[in-house]
Amino acid sequence: MLEHFNVAQIFIGFLVLLFSLTVHESAHAWTAWRLGDPTGRLLGRVSLNPLVHLDPVGTVLFPLLALVTRLPLIGWAKPVPVDILKLKNYRRDFMLIAAAGPTANVLLAIIGAIGMRLTAWTPGDVASVHVSAPIALLSVTMLELNLLLAIFNMIPVPPLDGGTVLAGLLPARIADVLDGLRPYGFIILYALIFTGVLVRIVRMSDYLAYQLLTWPL
């Protein structure tokens, strides 16, 4: 069984996920600070130090199990606390804070795509056995993983960022109903996983990654 493991791929995948989750949460904290709530900054969350964002299960155990068992690589970090009472327009600002994380992941995905273009390798080249350059593996992992994180987090189900963004766009009464689903959010997510929706999300992120890599210059 162990002979089928690509140690370099597991190592790079874990490092990219750790960095991507760190940037995601730091973006939340930085945006909240700029919009009037310094809670995250005072807790040291406006930082690229992964230790301040680390969740033992979501950042370490779950991703490593996914890598070893070849499941889609996904994870989460410790959420950034936000005091909505310190926001000037709490519905709009809370929505912007939520959107900052997935936006950061999209920007990292674009950086990954640029890295792939600069190395002049195609998706087919990366999949072939003769390419082992770390820069290619790093770039394609950065692209695919961050697209997956951005799309997954924008699922409009609380407590994911997409649920908060949708609540900020909806009328207040409907937003309150959506927010009432927050205690049951993970149950809904499990249902999405078992019904195959997560698989479709993974396929969508792979499709977008391929489109970015093959888009004519």
C-alpha positions in Angstrom: 0.0 0.0 0.0 2.8 2.4 1.0 4.5 2.0 -2.4 1.6 3.8 -4.0 2.1 6.9 -2.0 3.8 9.9 -3.6 5.6 11.4 -0.6 6.5 14.6 -2.4 2.9 15.1 -3.5 1.6 14.5 0.0 4.2 16.9 1.5 3.6 19.7 -1.1 -0.2 19.2 -0.9 -0.2 19.6 2.9 2.1 22.7 2.8 -0.1 24.3 0.1 -3.2 23.6 2.1 -1.7 25.0 5.3 -0.6 28.2 3.5 -3.9 28.6 1.8 -5.9 28.2 5.0 -3.6 30.7 6.7 -4.1 33.3 4.0 -7.8 32.6 4.0 -8.2 33.3 7.7 -5.8 36.2 7.7 -7.8 37.8 5.0 -10.9 37.5 7.2 -9.1 39.1 10.1 -7.5 41.9 8.0 -10.8 42.8 6.4 -12.6 42.9 9.7 -9.8 45.2 11.1 -10.1 47.5 8.1 -13.9 47.7 8.6 -13.7 48.6 12.2 -13.4 45.4 14.3 -9.8 44.9 15.6 -10.7 41.6 17.4 -8.9 39.4 15.0 -5.9 41.6 14.9 -5.6 41.8 18.7 -5.7 38.0 18.7 -2.8 37.9 16.3 -4.9 36.6 13.4 -3.7 39.2 10.9 -0.7 37.0 10.4 0.9 34.5 7.9 2.0 32.3 10.9 0.0 29.1 10.4 0.2 28.3 14.1 -2.2 31.1 15.1 -4.8 29.8 12.7 -4.3 26.1 13.3 -7.2 23.8 14.1 -5.8 20.3 15.2 -8.5 18.4 13.4 -9.4 20.6 10.4 -5.8 21.8 9.6 -3.8 18.7 10.4 -5.7 15.4 11.0 -8.5 15.7 8.4 -6.2 16.8 5.5 -3.6 14.2 6.2 -6.2 11.5 6.2 -7.6 12.9 2.9 -4.1 12.8 1.4 -3.3 9.3 2.5 -6.7 7.9 1.5 -6.7 9.9 -1.8 -9.9 11.7 -1.0 -10.4 15.4 -2.1 -8.0 17.5 -0.1 -10.0 19.9 2.0 -9.7 21.3 5.5 -10.4 24.3 7.7 -8.7 26.5 10.2 -9.7 28.1 13.4 -12.5 30.7 12.6 -11.7 34.4 13.1 -14.0 35.9 15.7 -15.9 39.0 14.6 -17.7 41.5 16.8 -20.5 42.8 14.6 -21.2 45.6 17.1 -18.0 47.3 16.0 -18.9 47.3 12.4 -20.4 50.5 10.9 -22.8 48.6 8.6 -22.8 45.2 10.1 -24.8 43.3 7.4 -22.7 44.7 4.5 -19.4 44.6 6.4 -20.0 41.1 7.8 -20.7 40.0 4.2 -17.5 41.6 3.0 -15.5 39.9 5.8 -16.9 36.5 4.8 -16.1 37.1 1.1 -12.5 38.0 1.8 -11.5 34.4 2.6 -12.7 32.9 -0.7 -11.4 35.9 -2.6 -7.9 35.3 -1.2 -8.1 31.7 -2.4 -9.1 32.8 -5.9 -6.1 35.1 -5.9 -3.8 32.3 -4.8 -5.3 30.1 -7.6 -4.5 32.7 -10.1 -0.9 32.8 -8.8 -0.8 29.0 -9.3 -2.0 29.3 -12.8 0.6 32.0 -13.6 3.3 29.7 -12.2 2.1 26.9 -14.5 2.1 29.2 -17.5 5.6 30.5 -16.7 6.9 26.9 -16.5 5.2 26.2 -19.9 3.8 22.9 -18.7 0.3 21.7 -19.5 -2.0 19.7 -17.2 -1.1 16.6 -19.3 2.6 17.2 -18.7 2.1 17.5 -14.9 0.2 14.2 -14.9 3.0 12.4 -16.7 5.7 10.4 -14.9 8.6 12.3 -16.4 7.8 15.6 -14.8 8.9 15.8 -11.2 9.9 19.5 -10.9 8.6 20.8 -7.6 7.6 24.1 -9.1 5.2 22.4 -11.4 3.6 20.3 -8.7 3.5 23.3 -6.3 1.8 25.5 -8.9 -0.8 23.0 -10.0 -1.6 22.2 -6.4 -1.9 25.9 -5.5 -4.3 26.3 -8.5 -6.5 23.3 -7.9 -6.6 23.4 -4.1 -7.5 27.1 -3.9 -10.2 26.8 -6.5 -11.7 23.9 -4.5 -11.5 25.9 -1.2 -13.0 29.0 -2.8 -15.9 27.1 -4.4 -16.5 24.9 -1.3 -16.5 27.9 1.1 -19.0 29.8 -1.1 -21.6 27.1 -0.8 -24.5 29.2 0.5 -25.0 27.2 3.7 -24.1 28.7 7.1 -21.6 28.5 8.7 -19.7 28.6 5.4 -18.7 31.9 4.0 -21.2 31.6 1.2 -24.0 31.4 3.7 -22.9 34.7 5.3 -22.5 36.4 1.9 -25.9 35.3 0.8 -27.4 36.5 4.1 -25.9 39.9 3.4 -27.5 40.1 0.0 -31.0 38.9 1.1 -33.7 41.1 2.8 -33.2 41.1 6.5 -36.2 38.8 7.3 -35.1 36.1 4.8 -31.5 36.5 6.0 -32.6 35.8 9.6 -34.3 32.6 8.4 -31.1 31.5 6.6 -29.0 32.4 9.7 -31.4 30.2 11.7 -30.0 27.2 9.8 -26.5 27.8 11.3 -26.8 25.2 14.1 -27.7 22.6 11.4 -25.1 23.7 8.8 -22.8 20.8 9.2 -25.7 18.3 9.0 -26.7 19.9 5.7 -23.0 19.7 4.5 -22.9 16.0 5.4 -26.1 15.5 3.4 -24.4 17.3 0.4 -21.4 15.0 0.7 -23.5 11.8 0.8 -25.7 12.9 -2.1 -22.6 13.5 -4.3 -22.7 17.3 -4.4 -19.2 17.5 -3.0 -18.0 15.3 -5.9 -19.6 17.7 -8.4 -17.8 20.6 -6.6 -14.5 18.9 -7.0 -15.1 18.2 -10.7 -16.1 21.9 -11.1 -12.9 23.1 -9.5 -10.9 20.7 -11.7 -12.7 22.0 -14.8 -12.0 25.6 -13.9 -8.4 24.8 -13.2 -8.1 23.2 -16.6 -9.7 26.2 -18.3 -7.3 28.6 -16.6 -4.3 26.5 -17.7 -5.4 26.1 -21.3 -6.8 29.6 -21.8 -5.1 31.1 -24.9 -2.6 33.8 -24.1 
